[in-house]
Amino acid sequence: MSTTKTDSKSEDLLEQVSADKVLHNGRVLAFCRIFASIVGGIVTGAFGLTGLEGIGMFFAFTFISSFVLFLKADMNPAPYFKSSMDVWTGNLLGGMMSFILFWTLLYNMIHIY
C-alpha cells in the first residue's frame, strides 16, 4: 500500500513539472545571479578591495545568492531546474564577468580618479 502512495506522489510531481517552467526558472536564476554579481562588484569596488579579497567577495556574494535561492526552492531545487546543482553553479561565469566589470569600474571611478 505504501509503495502505491509513493508512486502516485512521484507521478504527481512528474505531471506538475513543465519544460517551459523549468526553462523560465533557469532564466530567472541567470538574472538573479547576474544581478547579485553586479551588486557585489559595486560593493567590492566601492570598498576598494583588490586581489584575492575581491575574488573572495565574488564567491561570498555568489554563495549568499545561491543559498537564498536554495531556501526559496524549499531546499529541494530538483523539480524546479534541469539539475539540482544549477542553483549553485548555474551561470557562474556570466556572473563572474559582470562582477569583474562593475568591480573594476567602481574601483577606478572612486579610488583612481
Backbone as CSV, one residue per row, in Angstrom:
resi,resn,N_x,N_y,N_z,CA_x,CA_y,CA_z,C_x,C_y,C_z
1,MET,0.811,-1.185,0.000,0.000,0.000,0.000,0.859,1.255,0.000
2,SER,1.950,1.269,0.763,2.787,2.469,0.835,3.539,2.705,-0.480
3,THR,3.872,1.630,-1.219,4.553,1.825,-2.490,3.637,2.501,-3.501
4,THR,2.363,2.190,-3.442,1.409,2.837,-4.347,1.302,4.320,-4.032
5,LYS,1.332,4.651,-2.769,1.235,6.055,-2.372,2.478,6.825,-2.820
6,THR,3.671,6.238,-2.645,4.885,6.922,-3.080,4.936,7.012,-4.598
7,ASP,4.457,5.974,-5.294,4.427,6.021,-6.749,3.484,7.117,-7.231
8,SER,2.350,7.265,-6.585,1.412,8.309,-7.008,1.975,9.695,-6.726
9,LYS,2.750,9.832,-5.632,3.382,11.123,-5.347,4.410,11.473,-6.413
10,SER,5.214,10.494,-6.816,6.225,10.763,-7.839,5.572,11.050,-9.187
11,GLU,4.471,10.357,-9.485,3.758,10.633,-10.730,3.141,12.026,-10.708
12,ASP,2.593,12.434,-9.564,2.037,13.782,-9.444,3.119,14.831,-9.639
13,LEU,4.306,14.564,-9.074,5.412,15.505,-9.222,5.840,15.606,-10.674
14,LEU,5.911,14.470,-11.369,6.303,14.490,-12.771,5.270,15.204,-13.641
15,GLU,4.008,15.061,-13.288,2.972,15.738,-14.053,3.023,17.248,-13.843
16,GLN,3.453,17.667,-12.678,3.484,19.089,-12.367,4.680,19.803,-12.991
17,VAL,5.747,19.086,-13.313,6.942,19.689,-13.880,6.701,19.965,-15.357
18,SER,6.890,21.212,-15.738,6.700,21.614,-17.123,8.030,22.106,-17.682
19,ALA,8.329,21.738,-18.910,9.594,22.147,-19.519,9.679,23.662,-19.642
20,ASP,8.572,24.311,-19.971,8.570,25.771,-20.073,8.879,26.420,-18.730
21,LYS,8.327,25.859,-17.674,8.570,26.408,-16.333,10.018,26.210,-15.904
22,VAL,10.582,25.061,-16.241,11.975,24.788,-15.898,12.894,25.756,-16.645
23,LEU,12.626,26.003,-17.921,13.430,26.956,-18.685,13.271,28.375,-18.140
24,HIS,12.052,28.729,-17.766,11.815,30.043,-17.170,12.588,30.187,-15.859
25,ASN,12.590,29.151,-15.040,13.335,29.181,-13.791,14.828,29.329,-14.044
26,GLY,15.329,28.715,-15.104,16.736,28.874,-15.468,17.065,30.311,-15.857
27,ARG,16.149,30.953,-16.580,16.367,32.354,-16.951,16.304,33.262,-15.723
28,VAL,15.394,32.978,-14.819,15.300,33.766,-13.582,16.553,33.560,-12.740
29,LEU,17.045,32.341,-12.695,18.284,32.062,-11.969,19.444,32.852,-12.554
30,ALA,19.547,32.894,-13.878,20.616,33.662,-14.530,20.478,35.145,-14.210
31,PHE,19.258,35.669,-14.234,19.036,37.077,-13.903,19.446,37.372,-12.460
32,CYS,19.047,36.507,-11.538,19.396,36.708,-10.126,20.897,36.634,-9.908
33,ARG,21.539,35.694,-10.570,22.990,35.545,-10.420,23.720,36.775,-10.957
34,ILE,23.307,37.271,-12.109,23.957,38.449,-12.678,23.678,39.685,-11.834
35,PHE,22.451,39.842,-11.354,22.118,40.986,-10.508,22.925,40.970,-9.218
36,ALA,23.034,39.808,-8.571,23.831,39.703,-7.344,25.309,39.972,-7.630
37,SER,25.790,39.558,-8.786,27.182,39.807,-9.147,27.437,41.285,-9.402
38,ILE,26.478,41.968,-10.015,26.622,43.408,-10.246,26.652,44.146,-8.915
39,VAL,25.744,43.819,-8.019,25.725,44.461,-6.698,27.015,44.150,-5.949
40,GLY,27.460,42.908,-6.012,28.713,42.531,-5.366,29.909,43.263,-5.951
41,GLY,29.944,43.426,-7.267,31.037,44.164,-7.900,31.044,45.627,-7.503
42,ILE,29.862,46.221,-7.399,29.761,47.625,-6.985,30.255,47.789,-5.549
43,VAL,29.819,46.902,-4.659,30.235,46.984,-3.253,31.737,46.755,-3.121
44,THR,32.256,45.767,-3.819,33.678,45.449,-3.744,34.523,46.587,-4.284
45,GLY,34.124,47.170,-5.409,34.865,48.296,-5.970,34.775,49.530,-5.093
46,ALA,33.625,49.789,-4.507,33.448,50.959,-3.646,34.292,50.833,-2.381
47,PHE,34.424,49.617,-1.842,35.244,49.422,-0.652,36.730,49.385,-0.969
48,GLY,37.094,49.324,-2.242,38.499,49.352,-2.639,39.222,48.035,-2.454
49,LEU,38.505,46.933,-2.470,39.153,45.631,-2.311,39.813,45.222,-3.616
50,THR,40.989,44.653,-3.506,41.723,44.218,-4.695,42.221,42.794,-4.487
51,GLY,42.641,42.179,-5.556,43.263,40.866,-5.497,42.343,39.775,-4.984
52,LEU,42.897,38.944,-4.105,42.154,37.799,-3.597,40.977,38.206,-2.717
53,GLU,41.059,39.376,-2.079,39.927,39.854,-1.289,38.715,40.097,-2.185
54,GLY,38.940,40.671,-3.357,37.853,40.913,-4.295,37.261,39.636,-4.835
55,ILE,38.113,38.681,-5.168,37.627,37.388,-5.650,36.855,36.673,-4.546
56,GLY,37.329,36.808,-3.314,36.604,36.225,-2.182,35.219,36.831,-2.029
57,MET,35.104,38.137,-2.280,33.795,38.790,-2.217,32.865,38.245,-3.299
58,PHE,33.420,37.954,-4.483,32.590,37.359,-5.529,32.006,36.038,-5.064
59,PHE,32.853,35.189,-4.494,32.359,33.893,-4.044,31.405,34.036,-2.862
60,ALA,31.616,35.032,-2.015,30.695,35.266,-0.897,29.327,35.696,-1.418
61,PHE,29.294,36.652,-2.349,28.013,37.084,-2.910,27.335,35.971,-3.692
62,THR,28.117,35.170,-4.393,27.557,34.049,-5.145,26.954,33.015,-4.204
63,PHE,27.673,32.712,-3.125,27.153,31.738,-2.158,25.882,32.242,-1.493
64,ILE,25.869,33.511,-1.117,24.683,34.075,-0.459,23.473,34.028,-1.387
65,SER,23.659,34.449,-2.639,22.522,34.428,-3.575,22.078,32.998,-3.866
66,SER,23.013,32.060,-3.981,22.652,30.662,-4.214,21.920,30.083,-3.016
67,PHE,22.366,30.442,-1.820,21.712,29.932,-0.617,20.291,30.468,-0.492
68,VAL,20.088,31.734,-0.830,18.744,32.307,-0.786,17.833,31.603,-1.792
69,LEU,18.332,31.343,-2.993,17.533,30.632,-3.991,17.267,29.184,-3.570
70,PHE,18.248,28.578,-2.904,18.074,27.217,-2.396,16.961,27.182,-1.347
71,LEU,16.941,28.178,-0.461,15.874,28.259,0.536,14.530,28.549,-0.117
72,LYS,14.543,29.394,-1.153,13.310,29.725,-1.857,12.703,28.487,-2.528
73,ALA,13.549,27.549,-2.928,13.090,26.311,-3.559,12.775,25.238,-2.516
74,ASP,12.590,25.624,-1.282,12.275,24.700,-0.186,13.332,23.625,-0.009
75,MET,14.570,23.979,-0.223,15.731,23.095,-0.059,15.652,21.835,-0.912
76,ASN,14.883,21.907,-1.986,14.790,20.806,-2.952,14.638,21.415,-4.344
77,PRO,15.746,21.857,-4.964,15.637,22.537,-6.250,15.440,21.613,-7.449
78,ALA,15.498,20.310,-7.264,15.419,19.379,-8.396,14.155,19.543,-9.239
79,PRO,12.966,19.724,-8.667,11.782,19.861,-9.533,11.725,21.175,-10.294
80,TYR,12.523,22.149,-9.898,12.425,23.482,-10.479,13.483,23.773,-11.538
81,PHE,14.542,22.975,-11.589,15.656,23.220,-12.505,16.037,21.935,-13.226
82,LYS,16.849,22.055,-14.270,17.289,20.877,-15.015,18.081,19.935,-14.115
83,SER,18.927,20.532,-13.286,19.739,19.772,-12.348,19.653,20.450,-10.990
84,SER,19.762,19.675,-9.944,19.696,20.289,-8.615,20.937,21.129,-8.329
85,MET,22.002,20.921,-9.066,23.223,21.723,-8.878,23.157,23.062,-9.608
86,ASP,22.152,23.279,-10.437,22.027,24.549,-11.149,21.914,25.735,-10.204
87,VAL,21.335,25.532,-9.035,21.212,26.624,-8.073,22.592,27.090,-7.619
88,TRP,23.533,26.159,-7.522,24.859,26.502,-7.015,25.837,26.872,-8.124
89,THR,25.691,26.296,-9.316,26.704,26.508,-10.348,26.163,27.126,-11.632
90,GLY,24.861,27.304,-11.762,24.272,27.821,-13.000,24.697,29.255,-13.285
91,ASN,25.158,29.504,-14.497,25.552,30.829,-14.979,26.628,31.474,-14.104
92,LEU,27.538,30.666,-13.609,28.586,31.168,-12.725,29.560,32.081,-13.463
93,LEU,29.929,31.713,-14.677,30.890,32.530,-15.426,30.274,33.847,-15.905
94,GLY,29.008,33.830,-16.272,28.335,35.071,-16.655,28.285,36.044,-15.496
95,GLY,28.031,35.516,-14.312,28.046,36.354,-13.119,29.435,36.882,-12.820
96,MET,30.450,36.059,-13.058,31.816,36.494,-12.795,32.226,37.644,-13.723
97,MET,31.830,37.563,-14.969,32.167,38.643,-15.902,31.493,39.957,-15.496
98,SER,30.250,39.891,-15.082,29.548,41.092,-14.623,30.186,41.646,-13.360
99,PHE,30.572,40.748,-12.452,31.224,41.167,-11.215,32.521,41.915,-11.511
100,ILE,33.354,41.344,-12.365,34.642,41.961,-12.678,34.446,43.305,-13.364
101,LEU,33.479,43.395,-14.263,33.203,44.657,-14.954,32.863,45.763,-13.966
102,PHE,31.905,45.515,-13.073,31.488,46.555,-12.137,32.495,46.768,-11.011
103,TRP,33.228,45.750,-10.649,34.281,45.877,-9.640,35.348,46.851,-10.129
104,THR,35.856,46.621,-11.332,36.903,47.496,-11.859,36.364,48.889,-12.182
105,LEU,35.140,48.975,-12.668,34.553,50.275,-12.978,34.442,51.146,-11.730
106,LEU,33.849,50.611,-10.675,33.693,51.394,-9.443,35.015,51.659,-8.771
107,TYR,35.918,50.696,-8.784,37.242,50.913,-8.181,37.949,52.064,-8.883
108,ASN,37.929,52.059,-10.202,38.594,53.121,-10.963,37.912,54.472,-10.758
109,MET,36.597,54.501,-10.700,35.891,55.759,-10.527,36.150,56.387,-9.157
110,ILE,36.233,55.573,-8.128,36.359,56.097,-6.774,37.804,56.250,-6.341
111,HIS,38.628,55.264,-6.584,39.965,55.247,-5.996,41.075,55.730,-6.909
112,ILE,40.845,55.772,-8.203,41.908,56.218,-9.125,41.666,57.626,-9.600
113,TYR,40.426,57.953,-9.955,40.156,59.284,-10.463,39.711,60.136,-9.363
